[in-house]
């Protein structure tokens, strides 16, 4: 089954975070962005399965 991706706005909404946080801080927090295209306007997306796994790792206690 092919992997499914979310764009930055969808990822921000899914995580209840700002778009700025997703662009600036998410990669530093362990979320891996995927860039589709080589132009300055290339699309950045995140794998849904990796975002869900990252959320589970953030559990306290």
C-alpha distance matrix in Angstrom:
0.0 3.8 6.6 9.1 12.7 16.2 19.3 22.4 24.0 21.1 20.8 24.6 24.6 22.0 24.1 27.4 28.5 30.0 28.3 30.9 29.8 26.1 27.4 30.2 29.5 25.9 25.4 28.6 27.3 24.2 21.5 20.1 20.1 18.3 20.5 19.4 22.5 25.8 28.3 30.0 28.0 24.6 22.0 21.2 18.0 16.6 13.2 13.2 12.2 15.1 17.5 17.1 17.7 20.6 22.1 22.3 24.2 26.7 28.0 31.7 33.7
3.8 0.0 3.8 6.5 9.7 13.4 16.1 19.4 21.2 18.6 18.4 22.2 22.6 20.3 22.4 25.6 26.4 27.4 25.5 27.9 27.1 23.4 24.3 27.2 26.9 23.3 22.7 26.1 25.2 22.2 19.3 17.5 17.0 14.8 16.8 15.6 18.7 22.1 24.5 26.2 24.2 20.8 18.2 17.6 14.6 13.7 10.6 11.4 11.2 13.6 15.8 16.2 17.1 19.5 21.2 22.0 23.6 25.8 27.6 31.3 33.6
6.6 3.8 0.0 3.8 6.6 10.3 13.3 16.2 18.2 15.6 15.0 18.8 19.4 17.0 18.9 22.2 22.8 24.0 22.1 24.5 23.5 19.8 20.9 23.7 23.2 19.6 19.1 22.5 21.5 18.6 15.6 14.0 13.7 12.0 14.4 13.9 17.4 20.7 23.0 24.2 22.3 18.9 16.1 14.8 11.6 10.1 6.9 7.9 7.9 10.0 12.1 12.9 13.9 15.9 17.7 18.8 20.3 22.3 24.3 28.0 30.4
9.1 6.5 3.8 0.0 3.8 7.1 10.3 13.4 14.9 12.2 12.1 15.9 16.2 14.0 16.3 19.3 20.1 21.2 19.3 22.1 21.3 17.6 19.0 22.1 21.8 18.3 18.5 21.9 20.8 18.5 15.0 13.9 13.1 11.7 14.0 13.4 17.0 20.4 22.2 23.0 20.7 17.6 14.3 13.2 9.7 8.5 6.0 6.0 7.7 10.0 10.9 11.8 13.8 15.5 16.6 18.2 20.0 21.5 23.5 27.2 29.9
12.7 9.7 6.6 3.8 0.0 3.8 6.7 9.7 11.6 9.3 9.1 12.8 13.6 12.0 14.1 17.0 17.2 17.9 15.8 18.4 17.9 14.2 15.3 18.6 18.6 15.2 15.6 19.2 18.4 16.4 12.7 11.6 10.1 9.0 11.1 11.0 14.7 17.9 19.4 19.8 17.5 14.6 11.1 9.7 6.0 5.4 4.4 5.4 8.4 9.5 9.6 11.5 13.7 14.4 15.6 17.9 19.4 20.3 22.7 26.3 29.3
16.2 13.4 10.3 7.1 3.8 0.0 3.8 6.6 7.9 5.6 5.8 9.4 10.1 9.1 11.4 13.8 14.0 14.5 12.4 15.4 15.1 11.6 13.1 16.5 16.6 13.6 14.7 18.2 17.4 16.2 12.4 12.0 10.1 10.0 11.7 12.0 15.5 18.4 19.2 19.0 16.4 14.1 10.4 8.8 5.4 5.4 6.4 6.3 10.1 10.7 9.3 11.5 14.3 14.3 14.8 17.7 19.2 19.5 21.9 25.3 28.5
19.3 16.1 13.3 10.3 6.7 3.8 0.0 3.8 5.6 5.3 6.1 8.6 10.1 10.4 12.2 14.0 13.4 12.8 10.1 12.9 13.4 10.0 10.7 14.4 15.4 13.0 14.1 17.6 17.4 16.7 13.0 12.4 9.6 9.6 10.2 10.6 13.5 16.2 16.4 15.8 13.0 11.3 7.5 6.3 4.4 6.4 9.0 9.7 13.4 13.2 11.7 14.4 17.0 16.3 16.9 20.1 21.2 21.0 23.8 26.9 30.3
22.4 19.4 16.2 13.4 9.7 6.6 3.8 0.0 3.8 5.5 5.0 6.1 8.6 9.7 10.5 11.8 10.4 9.4 6.4 9.1 9.7 6.6 7.3 11.0 12.1 10.3 11.9 15.1 15.1 15.1 11.7 11.8 9.1 10.4 10.9 12.3 14.9 16.9 16.8 15.3 13.0 11.8 8.6 6.5 5.9 7.4 10.7 11.4 14.8 13.8 11.6 14.7 17.1 15.5 16.0 19.5 20.2 19.5 22.4 25.2 28.8
24.0 21.2 18.2 14.9 11.6 7.9 5.6 3.8 0.0 3.8 5.4 5.1 6.2 8.6 10.0 10.3 9.5 8.3 5.9 9.5 10.6 8.4 9.8 13.1 14.2 12.7 15.0 17.8 17.4 17.9 14.6 15.3 12.9 14.0 14.5 15.4 17.8 19.9 19.3 17.6 14.9 14.4 11.2 10.0 9.2 10.4 13.2 12.9 16.5 16.1 13.4 15.8 18.7 17.3 16.9 20.6 21.7 20.6 23.1 25.7 29.4
21.1 18.6 15.6 12.2 9.3 5.6 5.3 5.5 3.8 0.0 3.8 5.5 5.1 6.0 8.6 9.7 10.1 10.3 8.9 12.5 12.6 10.0 12.2 15.4 15.7 13.4 15.7 18.7 17.6 17.6 14.2 14.9 13.1 14.1 15.2 15.9 18.8 21.4 21.3 20.2 17.3 16.2 12.6 11.1 9.0 9.3 11.1 10.0 13.7 14.0 11.2 13.1 16.3 15.6 14.9 18.3 20.0 19.2 21.4 24.4 27.8
20.8 18.4 15.0 12.1 9.1 5.8 6.1 5.0 5.4 3.8 0.0 3.8 5.4 5.0 6.1 8.3 8.2 9.2 8.1 11.2 10.3 7.3 10.1 13.0 12.6 10.0 12.4 15.2 13.9 13.9 10.6 11.8 10.6 12.4 14.2 15.7 18.9 21.1 21.4 20.2 17.9 16.4 12.9 10.4 8.1 7.1 9.3 8.3 11.6 11.1 8.1 10.4 13.3 12.1 11.7 15.3 16.5 15.8 18.3 21.2 24.7
24.6 22.2 18.8 15.9 12.8 9.4 8.6 6.1 5.1 5.5 3.8 0.0 3.8 5.5 5.2 5.8 4.9 5.5 5.3 8.6 7.8 6.1 9.3 11.6 11.4 9.7 12.8 15.0 13.8 14.7 12.0 13.8 12.6 15.0 16.4 18.2 20.9 22.8 22.6 20.8 18.6 17.8 14.7 12.2 10.9 10.4 12.9 11.9 14.9 14.0 10.6 12.8 15.5 13.6 12.7 16.4 17.4 15.8 18.3 20.7 24.4
24.6 22.6 19.4 16.2 13.6 10.1 10.1 8.6 6.2 5.1 5.4 3.8 0.0 3.8 5.5 4.9 6.4 7.6 8.2 11.7 11.1 9.9 13.0 15.4 14.9 13.2 16.4 18.5 16.9 17.7 15.0 16.9 15.7 17.7 19.2 20.4 23.3 25.5 25.2 23.5 21.0 20.3 16.9 15.0 13.2 12.5 14.3 12.5 15.5 15.5 12.0 13.2 16.4 15.2 13.5 16.9 18.6 17.0 18.8 21.3 24.9
22.0 20.3 17.0 14.0 12.0 9.1 10.4 9.7 8.6 6.0 5.0 5.5 3.8 0.0 3.8 5.6 7.8 10.2 10.8 14.0 12.6 10.8 14.2 16.4 15.3 12.8 15.8 18.0 15.8 16.1 13.3 15.4 15.0 16.9 19.1 20.4 23.6 26.0 26.3 25.0 22.6 21.3 17.7 15.4 12.8 11.2 12.1 9.6 12.3 12.5 9.0 9.6 13.0 12.2 10.3 13.6 15.7 14.5 16.1 19.0 22.4
24.1 22.4 18.9 16.3 14.1 11.4 12.2 10.5 10.0 8.6 6.1 5.2 5.5 3.8 0.0 3.8 5.3 8.6 10.0 12.4 10.2 9.0 12.8 14.3 12.6 10.3 13.7 15.3 12.8 13.7 11.6 14.4 14.5 17.2 19.5 21.4 24.6 26.6 26.9 25.3 23.3 22.1 18.8 15.9 13.8 11.8 13.1 11.1 13.1 12.4 8.6 9.4 12.2 10.4 8.3 11.9 13.4 11.5 13.4 16.0 19.6
27.4 25.6 22.2 19.3 17.0 13.8 14.0 11.8 10.3 9.7 8.3 5.8 4.9 5.6 3.8 0.0 3.8 7.0 9.5 11.9 10.2 10.2 13.8 15.1 13.7 12.4 16.1 17.3 15.1 16.6 14.8 17.6 17.3 20.0 21.9 23.7 26.6 28.5 28.4 26.3 24.3 23.6 20.4 17.9 16.2 14.9 16.5 14.6 16.8 16.2 12.4 13.1 15.8 13.9 11.5 14.9 16.3 13.9 15.4 17.4 21.0
28.5 26.4 22.8 20.1 17.2 14.0 13.4 10.4 9.5 10.1 8.2 4.9 6.4 7.8 5.3 3.8 0.0 3.8 6.7 8.3 6.5 7.3 10.6 11.5 10.4 9.8 13.6 14.5 12.9 14.9 13.3 16.0 15.5 18.5 20.1 22.3 25.0 26.4 26.1 23.8 22.1 21.6 18.8 16.1 15.2 14.2 16.5 15.4 17.7 16.4 12.7 14.4 16.6 14.1 12.5 16.1 16.7 14.2 16.4 18.1 21.8
30.0 27.4 24.0 21.2 17.9 14.5 12.8 9.4 8.3 10.3 9.2 5.5 7.6 10.2 8.6 7.0 3.8 0.0 3.8 5.3 5.1 6.5 8.9 10.0 10.1 10.4 13.8 15.0 14.3 16.4 14.6 16.7 15.5 18.2 19.1 21.3 23.5 24.6 23.9 21.2 19.6 19.7 17.2 15.0 14.8 14.8 17.7 17.2 19.9 18.4 15.0 17.2 19.5 16.8 15.8 19.5 19.9 17.5 19.9 21.6 25.3
28.3 25.5 22.1 19.3 15.8 12.4 10.1 6.4 5.9 8.9 8.1 5.3 8.2 10.8 10.0 9.5 6.7 3.8 0.0 3.8 5.4 5.1 6.3 8.6 9.9 9.8 12.6 14.5 14.5 16.1 13.8 15.0 13.1 15.5 15.9 17.8 19.8 21.0 20.1 17.6 15.8 15.9 13.6 11.6 12.0 12.7 16.0 16.1 19.1 17.7 14.7 17.5 19.7 17.2 16.9 20.7 21.0 19.1 21.9 23.9 27.7
30.9 27.9 24.5 22.1 18.4 15.4 12.9 9.1 9.5 12.5 11.2 8.6 11.7 14.0 12.4 11.9 8.3 5.3 3.8 0.0 3.8 5.4 5.2 5.9 7.9 9.3 11.7 12.9 13.6 15.8 14.1 15.4 13.7 16.3 16.5 18.9 20.6 21.0 20.1 17.1 16.1 16.5 14.9 12.7 13.9 14.6 18.1 18.7 21.4 19.3 16.6 19.6 21.2 18.3 18.3 22.0 21.7 19.7 22.7 24.3 28.0
29.8 27.1 23.5 21.3 17.9 15.1 13.4 9.7 10.6 12.6 10.3 7.8 11.1 12.6 10.2 10.2 6.5 5.1 5.4 3.8 0.0 3.8 5.5 5.2 5.1 6.3 9.4 10.1 10.2 12.7 11.4 13.4 12.6 15.9 16.9 19.7 21.8 22.4 22.1 19.4 18.5 18.3 16.4 13.5 13.8 13.6 16.7 17.1 19.3 17.0 14.1 17.0 18.3 15.1 15.1 18.7 18.1 16.0 19.1 20.6 24.3
26.1 23.4 19.8 17.6 14.2 11.6 10.0 6.6 8.4 10.0 7.3 6.1 9.9 10.8 9.0 10.2 7.3 6.5 5.1 5.4 3.8 0.0 3.8 5.7 5.8 4.8 7.6 9.7 9.7 11.1 8.9 10.4 9.2 12.3 13.6 16.3 18.7 19.7 19.7 17.5 16.4 15.5 13.3 10.1 10.1 9.8 13.1 13.7 16.1 13.9 11.3 14.5 16.0 13.2 13.6 17.3 17.0 15.6 18.8 21.0 24.6
27.4 24.3 20.9 19.0 15.3 13.1 10.7 7.3 9.8 12.2 10.1 9.3 13.0 14.2 12.8 13.8 10.6 8.9 6.3 5.2 5.5 3.8 0.0 3.8 6.2 6.5 7.6 9.8 11.2 12.4 10.4 10.8 8.8 11.5 11.8 14.7 16.5 17.0 16.7 14.2 13.6 13.0 11.5 8.7 10.1 10.8 14.5 16.0 18.4 16.0 14.0 17.5 18.7 15.9 17.0 20.6 19.9 18.7 22.2 24.2 27.8
30.2 27.2 23.7 22.1 18.6 16.5 14.4 11.0 13.1 15.4 13.0 11.6 15.4 16.4 14.3 15.1 11.5 10.0 8.6 5.9 5.2 5.7 3.8 0.0 3.8 6.2 7.1 7.8 9.7 11.8 11.0 11.9 10.8 14.0 14.4 17.7 19.3 19.2 19.0 16.2 16.3 16.0 14.9 12.0 13.4 13.7 17.1 18.5 20.5 17.6 15.7 19.1 19.8 16.5 17.6 21.0 19.7 18.3 21.8 23.3 26.8
29.5 26.9 23.2 21.8 18.6 16.6 15.4 12.1 14.2 15.7 12.6 11.4 14.9 15.3 12.6 13.7 10.4 10.1 9.9 7.9 5.1 5.8 6.2 3.8 0.0 3.8 5.6 5.2 6.3 9.0 8.9 10.8 11.0 14.6 16.0 19.4 21.5 21.7 21.9 19.5 19.4 18.6 17.2 13.8 14.3 13.4 16.4 17.4 18.9 15.8 13.7 16.9 17.1 13.6 14.6 17.9 16.3 14.7 18.2 19.6 23.1
25.9 23.3 19.6 18.3 15.2 13.6 13.0 10.3 12.7 13.4 10.0 9.7 13.2 12.8 10.3 12.4 9.8 10.4 9.8 9.3 6.3 4.8 6.5 6.2 3.8 0.0 3.8 5.4 5.0 6.5 5.4 7.8 8.3 12.1 14.1 17.4 20.1 20.8 21.5 19.5 19.1 17.7 15.6 12.0 11.6 10.1 12.8 13.7 15.1 12.0 10.0 13.3 13.6 10.3 11.6 14.9 13.7 12.6 16.3 18.3 21.8
25.4 22.7 19.1 18.5 15.6 14.7 14.1 11.9 15.0 15.7 12.4 12.8 16.4 15.8 13.7 16.1 13.6 13.8 12.6 11.7 9.4 7.6 7.6 7.1 5.6 3.8 0.0 3.8 5.4 5.4 4.8 5.6 6.7 10.3 12.4 16.0 18.4 18.8 20.0 18.3 18.5 16.6 15.2 11.5 11.5 10.2 12.7 14.6 15.5 12.0 11.2 14.7 14.3 11.3 13.7 16.4 14.8 14.5 18.3 20.3 23.5
28.6 26.1 22.5 21.9 19.2 18.2 17.6 15.1 17.8 18.7 15.2 15.0 18.5 18.0 15.3 17.3 14.5 15.0 14.5 12.9 10.1 9.7 9.8 7.8 5.2 5.4 3.8 0.0 3.8 5.6 7.3 8.8 10.5 14.0 16.0 19.7 21.9 21.9 22.9 21.0 21.5 20.0 18.7 15.1 15.3 13.8 16.1 17.6 18.1 14.5 13.6 16.6 15.8 12.3 14.5 16.9 14.6 13.9 17.6 19.0 22.1
27.3 25.2 21.5 20.8 18.4 17.4 17.4 15.1 17.4 17.6 13.9 13.8 16.9 15.8 12.8 15.1 12.9 14.3 14.5 13.6 10.2 9.7 11.2 9.7 6.3 5.0 5.4 3.8 0.0 3.8 6.0 9.0 11.2 15.0 17.5 21.0 23.6 24.2 25.3 23.5 23.5 21.8 20.0 16.2 15.5 13.3 15.0 15.8 16.0 12.5 11.2 13.7 12.8 9.1 10.9 13.3 11.0 10.1 13.8 15.3 18.5
24.2 22.2 18.6 18.5 16.4 16.2 16.7 15.1 17.9 17.6 13.9 14.7 17.7 16.1 13.7 16.6 14.9 16.4 16.1 15.8 12.7 11.1 12.4 11.8 9.0 6.5 5.4 5.6 3.8 0.0 3.8 6.3 9.5 12.8 15.8 19.2 22.1 22.9 24.5 23.3 23.2 21.0 19.1 15.3 14.2 11.5 12.6 13.8 13.4 9.7 9.5 12.1 10.6 7.5 10.4 12.3 10.0 10.5 14.2 16.3 19.2
21.5 19.3 15.6 15.0 12.7 12.4 13.0 11.7 14.6 14.2 10.6 12.0 15.0 13.3 11.6 14.8 13.3 14.6 13.8 14.1 11.4 8.9 10.4 11.0 8.9 5.4 4.8 7.3 6.0 3.8 0.0 3.8 6.5 9.8 13.0 16.1 19.2 20.4 22.0 20.9 20.4 18.0 15.8 12.0 10.5 7.8 9.1 10.6 10.9 7.3 6.8 10.2 9.6 7.0 9.8 12.3 11.2 11.6 15.2 17.9 21.0
20.1 17.5 14.0 13.9 11.6 12.0 12.4 11.8 15.3 14.9 11.8 13.8 16.9 15.4 14.4 17.6 16.0 16.7 15.0 15.4 13.4 10.4 10.8 11.9 10.8 7.8 5.6 8.8 9.0 6.3 3.8 0.0 3.8 6.6 9.9 13.1 16.1 17.3 19.2 18.6 18.3 15.6 13.7 10.1 8.9 6.7 8.1 10.8 11.2 7.9 8.7 12.2 11.6 9.9 13.0 15.3 14.2 15.2 18.7 21.5 24.5
20.1 17.0 13.7 13.1 10.1 10.1 9.6 9.1 12.9 13.1 10.6 12.6 15.7 15.0 14.5 17.3 15.5 15.5 13.1 13.7 12.6 9.2 8.8 10.8 11.0 8.3 6.7 10.5 11.2 9.5 6.5 3.8 0.0 3.8 6.5 9.8 12.8 14.1 15.8 15.1 14.6 11.8 9.9 6.3 5.8 5.2 8.0 11.0 12.5 9.9 10.1 13.8 14.2 12.6 15.1 17.9 17.3 17.9 21.4 24.2 27.4
18.3 14.8 12.0 11.7 9.0 10.0 9.6 10.4 14.0 14.1 12.4 15.0 17.7 16.9 17.2 20.0 18.5 18.2 15.5 16.3 15.9 12.3 11.5 14.0 14.6 12.1 10.3 14.0 15.0 12.8 9.8 6.6 3.8 0.0 3.8 6.5 9.7 11.5 13.7 14.0 13.3 9.9 8.1 5.5 5.2 6.0 7.9 11.5 13.1 11.3 12.2 15.6 16.1 15.3 17.9 20.4 20.1 21.1 24.4 27.4 30.5
20.5 16.8 14.4 14.0 11.1 11.7 10.2 10.9 14.5 15.2 14.2 16.4 19.2 19.1 19.5 21.9 20.1 19.1 15.9 16.5 16.9 13.6 11.8 14.4 16.0 14.1 12.4 16.0 17.5 15.8 13.0 9.9 6.5 3.8 0.0 3.8 6.3 7.9 9.9 10.4 9.9 6.4 5.7 4.6 6.5 8.9 11.2 14.6 16.6 15.0 15.6 19.1 19.8 18.8 21.2 24.0 23.7 24.4 27.8 30.6 33.9
19.4 15.6 13.9 13.4 11.0 12.0 10.6 12.3 15.4 15.9 15.7 18.2 20.4 20.4 21.4 23.7 22.3 21.3 17.8 18.9 19.7 16.3 14.7 17.7 19.4 17.4 16.0 19.7 21.0 19.2 16.1 13.1 9.8 6.5 3.8 0.0 3.8 7.0 9.1 10.7 9.4 5.6 5.1 6.3 7.7 10.6 12.3 15.5 17.7 16.9 17.6 20.8 21.8 21.4 23.6 26.2 26.3 27.2 30.4 33.5 36.7
22.5 18.7 17.4 17.0 14.7 15.5 13.5 14.9 17.8 18.8 18.9 20.9 23.3 23.6 24.6 26.6 25.0 23.5 19.8 20.6 21.8 18.7 16.5 19.3 21.5 20.1 18.4 21.9 23.6 22.1 19.2 16.1 12.8 9.7 6.3 3.8 0.0 3.8 5.9 8.5 7.9 4.7 6.6 8.9 11.1 14.3 16.1 19.3 21.5 20.6 21.2 24.5 25.5 24.9 27.1 29.8 29.8 30.5 33.8 36.8 40.0
25.8 22.1 20.7 20.4 17.9 18.4 16.2 16.9 19.9 21.4 21.1 22.8 25.5 26.0 26.6 28.5 26.4 24.6 21.0 21.0 22.4 19.7 17.0 19.2 21.7 20.8 18.8 21.9 24.2 22.9 20.4 17.3 14.1 11.5 7.9 7.0 3.8 0.0 3.8 6.7 7.9 5.8 8.9 10.7 13.6 16.6 18.8 22.1 24.2 22.8 23.4 26.9 27.6 26.6 29.0 31.8 31.4 31.9 35.4 38.2 41.4
28.3 24.5 23.0 22.2 19.4 19.2 16.4 16.8 19.3 21.3 21.4 22.6 25.2 26.3 26.9 28.4 26.1 23.9 20.1 20.1 22.1 19.7 16.7 19.0 21.9 21.5 20.0 22.9 25.3 24.5 22.0 19.2 15.8 13.7 9.9 9.1 5.9 3.8 0.0 3.8 5.2 5.2 8.9 11.4 14.7 18.1 20.7 23.7 26.2 24.8 24.9 28.5 29.5 28.3 30.3 33.4 33.0 33.2 36.7 39.3 42.7
30.0 26.2 24.2 23.0 19.8 19.0 15.8 15.3 17.6 20.2 20.2 20.8 23.5 25.0 25.3 26.3 23.8 21.2 17.6 17.1 19.4 17.5 14.2 16.2 19.5 19.5 18.3 21.0 23.5 23.3 20.9 18.6 15.1 14.0 10.4 10.7 8.5 6.7 3.8 0.0 3.8 5.5 8.9 10.7 14.4 17.7 20.9 23.6 26.3 24.6 24.3 27.9 29.0 27.4 29.2 32.5 32.0 31.8 35.3 37.7 41.2
28.0 24.2 22.3 20.7 17.5 16.4 13.0 13.0 14.9 17.3 17.9 18.6 21.0 22.6 23.3 24.3 22.1 19.6 15.8 16.1 18.5 16.4 13.6 16.3 19.4 19.1 18.5 21.5 23.5 23.2 20.4 18.3 14.6 13.3 9.9 9.4 7.9 7.9 5.2 3.8 0.0 3.8 6.4 9.0 12.5 16.1 19.2 21.6 24.6 23.4 22.7 26.2 27.8 26.3 27.9 31.2 31.2 30.9 34.2 36.8 40.4
24.6 20.8 18.9 17.6 14.6 14.1 11.3 11.8 14.4 16.2 16.4 17.8 20.3 21.3 22.1 23.6 21.6 19.7 15.9 16.5 18.3 15.5 13.0 16.0 18.6 17.7 16.6 20.0 21.8 21.0 18.0 15.6 11.8 9.9 6.4 5.6 4.7 5.8 5.2 5.5 3.8 0.0 3.8 6.5 9.8 13.3 16.1 18.8 21.6 20.4 20.2 23.7 25.0 23.9 25.7 28.8 28.8 28.9 32.3 35.1 38.5
22.0 18.2 16.1 14.3 11.1 10.4 7.5 8.6 11.2 12.6 12.9 14.7 16.9 17.7 18.8 20.4 18.8 17.2 13.6 14.9 16.4 13.3 11.5 14.9 17.2 15.6 15.2 18.7 20.0 19.1 15.8 13.7 9.9 8.1 5.7 5.1 6.6 8.9 8.9 8.9 6.4 3.8 0.0 3.8 6.4 10.2 13.0 15.4 18.3 17.5 17.1 20.4 22.0 21.1 22.6 25.8 26.1 26.2 29.4 32.3 35.7
21.2 17.6 14.8 13.2 9.7 8.8 6.3 6.5 10.0 11.1 10.4 12.2 15.0 15.4 15.9 17.9 16.1 15.0 11.6 12.7 13.5 10.1 8.7 12.0 13.8 12.0 11.5 15.1 16.2 15.3 12.0 10.1 6.3 5.5 4.6 6.3 8.9 10.7 11.4 10.7 9.0 6.5 3.8 0.0 3.8 7.1 10.4 12.9 15.7 14.4 13.8 17.3 18.7 17.5 19.2 22.4 22.4 22.5 25.8 28.7 32.1
18.0 14.6 11.6 9.7 6.0 5.4 4.4 5.9 9.2 9.0 8.1 10.9 13.2 12.8 13.8 16.2 15.2 14.8 12.0 13.9 13.8 10.1 10.1 13.4 14.3 11.6 11.5 15.3 15.5 14.2 10.5 8.9 5.8 5.2 6.5 7.7 11.1 13.6 14.7 14.4 12.5 9.8 6.4 3.8 0.0 3.8 6.8 9.2 12.1 11.2 10.7 14.0 15.6 14.9 16.5 19.5 20.0 20.3 23.4 26.5 29.8
16.6 13.7 10.1 8.5 5.4 5.4 6.4 7.4 10.4 9.3 7.1 10.4 12.5 11.2 11.8 14.9 14.2 14.8 12.7 14.6 13.6 9.8 10.8 13.7 13.4 10.1 10.2 13.8 13.3 11.5 7.8 6.7 5.2 6.0 8.9 10.6 14.3 16.6 18.1 17.7 16.1 13.3 10.2 7.1 3.8 0.0 3.8 6.2 8.7 7.5 7.1 10.4 11.9 11.3 13.0 15.8 16.4 17.0 20.0 23.2 26.4
13.2 10.6 6.9 6.0 4.4 6.4 9.0 10.7 13.2 11.1 9.3 12.9 14.3 12.1 13.1 16.5 16.5 17.7 16.0 18.1 16.7 13.1 14.5 17.1 16.4 12.8 12.7 16.1 15.0 12.6 9.1 8.1 8.0 7.9 11.2 12.3 16.1 18.8 20.7 20.9 19.2 16.1 13.0 10.4 6.8 3.8 0.0 3.8 5.5 5.3 6.3 8.7 10.0 10.6 12.5 14.6 15.6 16.9 19.5 23.0 25.9
13.2 11.4 7.9 6.0 5.4 6.3 9.7 11.4 12.9 10.0 8.3 11.9 12.5 9.6 11.1 14.6 15.4 17.2 16.1 18.7 17.1 13.7 16.0 18.5 17.4 13.7 14.6 17.6 15.8 13.8 10.6 10.8 11.0 11.5 14.6 15.5 19.3 22.1 23.7 23.6 21.6 18.8 15.4 12.9 9.2 6.2 3.8 0.0 3.8 5.5 5.1 6.2 8.6 9.8 10.7 12.7 14.5 15.6 17.7 21.3 24.2
12.2 11.2 7.9 7.7 8.4 10.1 13.4 14.8 16.5 13.7 11.6 14.9 15.5 12.3 13.1 16.8 17.7 19.9 19.1 21.4 19.3 16.1 18.4 20.5 18.9 15.1 15.5 18.1 16.0 13.4 10.9 11.2 12.5 13.1 16.6 17.7 21.5 24.2 26.2 26.3 24.6 21.6 18.3 15.7 12.1 8.7 5.5 3.8 0.0 3.8 5.5 5.2 6.2 8.6 10.0 10.9 12.6 14.6 16.4 20.1 22.6
15.1 13.6 10.0 10.0 9.5 10.7 13.2 13.8 16.1 14.0 11.1 14.0 15.5 12.5 12.4 16.2 16.4 18.4 17.7 19.3 17.0 13.9 16.0 17.6 15.8 12.0 12.0 14.5 12.5 9.7 7.3 7.9 9.9 11.3 15.0 16.9 20.6 22.8 24.8 24.6 23.4 20.4 17.5 14.4 11.2 7.5 5.3 5.5 3.8 0.0 3.8 5.4 5.0 6.0 8.6 9.9 10.6 12.6 15.0 18.5 21.2
17.5 15.8 12.1 10.9 9.6 9.3 11.7 11.6 13.4 11.2 8.1 10.6 12.0 9.0 8.6 12.4 12.7 15.0 14.7 16.6 14.1 11.3 14.0 15.7 13.7 10.0 11.2 13.6 11.2 9.5 6.8 8.7 10.1 12.2 15.6 17.6 21.2 23.4 24.9 24.3 22.7 20.2 17.1 13.8 10.7 7.1 6.3 5.1 5.5 3.8 0.0 3.8 5.4 5.0 6.2 8.8 9.9 10.8 13.3 16.8 19.8
17.1 16.2 12.9 11.8 11.5 11.5 14.4 14.7 15.8 13.1 10.4 12.8 13.2 9.6 9.4 13.1 14.4 17.2 17.5 19.6 17.0 14.5 17.5 19.1 16.9 13.3 14.7 16.6 13.7 12.1 10.2 12.2 13.8 15.6 19.1 20.8 24.5 26.9 28.5 27.9 26.2 23.7 20.4 17.3 14.0 10.4 8.7 6.2 5.2 5.4 3.8 0.0 3.8 5.4 5.1 6.5 8.9 10.2 11.7 15.4 18.1
17.7 17.1 13.9 13.8 13.7 14.3 17.0 17.1 18.7 16.3 13.3 15.5 16.4 13.0 12.2 15.8 16.6 19.5 19.7 21.2 18.3 16.0 18.7 19.8 17.1 13.6 14.3 15.8 12.8 10.6 9.6 11.6 14.2 16.1 19.8 21.8 25.5 27.6 29.5 29.0 27.8 25.0 22.0 18.7 15.6 11.9 10.0 8.6 6.2 5.0 5.4 3.8 0.0 3.8 5.4 5.2 6.5 9.0 10.7 14.3 16.6
20.6 19.5 15.9 15.5 14.4 14.3 16.3 15.5 17.3 15.6 12.1 13.6 15.2 12.2 10.4 13.9 14.1 16.8 17.2 18.3 15.1 13.2 15.9 16.5 13.6 10.3 11.3 12.3 9.1 7.5 7.0 9.9 12.6 15.3 18.8 21.4 24.9 26.6 28.3 27.4 26.3 23.9 21.1 17.5 14.9 11.3 10.6 9.8 8.6 6.0 5.0 5.4 3.8 0.0 3.8 5.4 5.1 6.6 9.4 12.7 15.5
22.1 21.2 17.7 16.6 15.6 14.8 16.9 16.0 16.9 14.9 11.7 12.7 13.5 10.3 8.3 11.5 12.5 15.8 16.9 18.3 15.1 13.6 17.0 17.6 14.6 11.6 13.7 14.5 10.9 10.4 9.8 13.0 15.1 17.9 21.2 23.6 27.1 29.0 30.3 29.2 27.9 25.7 22.6 19.2 16.5 13.0 12.5 10.7 10.0 8.6 6.2 5.1 5.4 3.8 0.0 3.8 5.4 5.2 7.2 10.7 13.8
22.3 22.0 18.8 18.2 17.9 17.7 20.1 19.5 20.6 18.3 15.3 16.4 16.9 13.6 11.9 14.9 16.1 19.5 20.7 22.0 18.7 17.3 20.6 21.0 17.9 14.9 16.4 16.9 13.3 12.3 12.3 15.3 17.9 20.4 24.0 26.2 29.8 31.8 33.4 32.5 31.2 28.8 25.8 22.4 19.5 15.8 14.6 12.7 10.9 9.9 8.8 6.5 5.2 5.4 3.8 0.0 3.8 5.4 5.7 9.5 11.7
24.2 23.6 20.3 20.0 19.4 19.2 21.2 20.2 21.7 20.0 16.5 17.4 18.6 15.7 13.4 16.3 16.7 19.9 21.0 21.7 18.1 17.0 19.9 19.7 16.3 13.7 14.8 14.6 11.0 10.0 11.2 14.2 17.3 20.1 23.7 26.3 29.8 31.4 33.0 32.0 31.2 28.8 26.1 22.4 20.0 16.4 15.6 14.5 12.6 10.6 9.9 8.9 6.5 5.1 5.4 3.8 0.0 3.8 5.5 8.5 10.8
26.7 25.8 22.3 21.5 20.3 19.5 21.0 19.5 20.6 19.2 15.8 15.8 17.0 14.5 11.5 13.9 14.2 17.5 19.1 19.7 16.0 15.6 18.7 18.3 14.7 12.6 14.5 13.9 10.1 10.5 11.6 15.2 17.9 21.1 24.4 27.2 30.5 31.9 33.2 31.8 30.9 28.9 26.2 22.5 20.3 17.0 16.9 15.6 14.6 12.6 10.8 10.2 9.0 6.6 5.2 5.4 3.8 0.0 3.8 6.3 9.6
28.0 27.6 24.3 23.5 22.7 21.9 23.8 22.4 23.1 21.4 18.3 18.3 18.8 16.1 13.4 15.4 16.4 19.9 21.9 22.7 19.1 18.8 22.2 21.8 18.2 16.3 18.3 17.6 13.8 14.2 15.2 18.7 21.4 24.4 27.8 30.4 33.8 35.4 36.7 35.3 34.2 32.3 29.4 25.8 23.4 20.0 19.5 17.7 16.4 15.0 13.3 11.7 10.7 9.4 7.2 5.7 5.5 3.8 0.0 3.8 6.6
31.7 31.3 28.0 27.2 26.3 25.3 26.9 25.2 25.7 24.4 21.2 20.7 21.3 19.0 16.0 17.4 18.1 21.6 23.9 24.3 20.6 21.0 24.2 23.3 19.6 18.3 20.3 19.0 15.3 16.3 17.9 21.5 24.2 27.4 30.6 33.5 36.8 38.2 39.3 37.7 36.8 35.1 32.3 28.7 26.5 23.2 23.0 21.3 20.1 18.5 16.8 15.4 14.3 12.7 10.7 9.5 8.5 6.3 3.8 0.0 3.8
33.7 33.6 30.4 29.9 29.3 28.5 30.3 28.8 29.4 27.8 24.7 24.4 24.9 22.4 19.6 21.0 21.8 25.3 27.7 28.0 24.3 24.6 27.8 26.8 23.1 21.8 23.5 22.1 18.5 19.2 21.0 24.5 27.4 30.5 33.9 36.7 40.0 41.4 42.7 41.2 40.4 38.5 35.7 32.1 29.8 26.4 25.9 24.2 22.6 21.2 19.8 18.1 16.6 15.5 13.8 11.7 10.8 9.6 6.6 3.8 0.0
